Amino acid sequence: MLRIVLFLVLIALAAAGAAWVADQPGDLVLTAGGFRASTTLPRFVFLLGVFAAAVVLVWSIVTMIWRTPGRLRRRRHEKRHARGRHAITHGLLAIGHGDTALARRHADTARRLAANDPLALLLHAQSAQLEGNRDEAQRVFRVMAEREDTRLLGLRGLFIEAQRADDAVGAVMIAEEAIKLSPSSTWASHAVLGFRCARGDWSGALAILDSNLSAGLIDKAAYRRQRGVLLTARALELETMDRDVARESVMEAIKLAPTLVPAAVLAAKFESEAHQVRRSMKLVEAAWLANPHPDLADAYAHVKLGDSARQRLQRVETLAAKTPADKAGHVEGQLAIARAAIDASEFARARAVLAPYVNDPTQRVALLMAELERTEHGDGGRARAWTLRAVRARHDPAWTADGYVSDRWRPVSPVTGRLDAFQWQTPVASLPSDKGATIESSAFEEAMLAAPPPKRVTAAPSEAPVEPPVAAPDPVPAAQDNSPPEAKETTAEAAKEEPVVTPAAEPVNPAPETAESTPEAATPVFRTRADLGKPAPAPIQAVIPIVRAPDDPGIDDEGPSDEFAEQIGTPRAHAKAQAGGWRGFWSRWGA
């Protein structure tokens, strides 16, 4: 609206000016030397406007002619750039769907048409990566790292190539350089944080964590959790070296992450040593409600030093009662009760707790049953059967991160370097399969577990069976414990021998088999054979003859024969002696 009003005002002013000029009377005379021109004012104004228009037209034509080469060059450059951008776009699309040849062709076109374009360099590097040409990719990424506009992108590419080449030191150096340029780089901060944690530089890791919070890479809740993890790792490392720093770190960690299992266990240990039993129990209970763990149960059982095994059992039962039966961690409380009951010799209580899990036991359940059988009844057979079942049983929960199973908690995943990656869960490899069990139970295991538990019987030393010596006219080899039963001889040599008849001899009744409940006497490693007499020691000869062994080739007394070493120059001493010099040469030719 404003433009329309302004346009109308200008038209009105122009019309008013033209009317004013037309109303002016008189003539306008121009004199220059001998030239004199006379005209009216309106005609002069009209001619002046025509002259100005002609000047502007001529200036425009001259300017257009002057600027034509530059415009042509610029237009050609824009055309090349447009073709290069077209090649870059289609090259990146080819990389996206994995067409190596098409990506390489577009990369060559883009490099020829738009060599200085950052996207052309990126296309060139990624096409080299797609082809597996790492040297070319690293060269292009170095060129990108030297430019101001693509420095971070080049460092990112070099970091990826260093990771592919398993160059951890080089990758971390590149990440540290990138984090200096841009503290908000997620990949750089993640890499530096993982490296410092793996190296045990907890102060440096905490500094990176604070930088991530300042840059807005993590929220406040994640920051508190990760800081608690780092402080717990430092406390575990300094537990035996600097207990004051370890205590200070773990107390701060338990405030930031109350449900972190290793932090709760270590904090409860320090509080228990300081005789703060109630506070120690509260720390363990808070972590147990969020994540039941056997370490928490063990720390809760030993929270008060000097307690008996029965008192520890009662305390563990109190902790296990805090977990409802419908919760997944209820089994951890039952296994903790069974462990404490075995230590307190409450075997009936341990069996009652483990009874719901013996049909489909996990490894810990089977091992607890094996220990129960061995401790309560001294039954090694049933204990071995339960141990065999533990080999084939399902795995229990363990500290797992990115498919890696660890026997202890770690702050960082060794696979990806991710902080706070370990979780207490069942490993993926031990999840139930729809194919069923691949190893069936053995007959020994089924028999031993089906039999009732034997009673422990201790035999007196005087009641041990003694094997009486048997004297026979012809010595017969005594039967060993591990020898197979005797078989009848059917060979031809046995048929030719004269049978020995002993009508007065009565058949010897075999010894009764020992009952399963009676423990077998220990078999001696060396047993004296009654049928063989002790051989008399051979007299030592006064002079021991030197006898050559059958496989000893001996030493040739005559020595090797050599035609050049047979008494050269002494033909009289030996009839077959070989003469030396020119005589020997002629003698060999029969001269």
Disulfide bonds with the S-S distance in Angstrom:
none
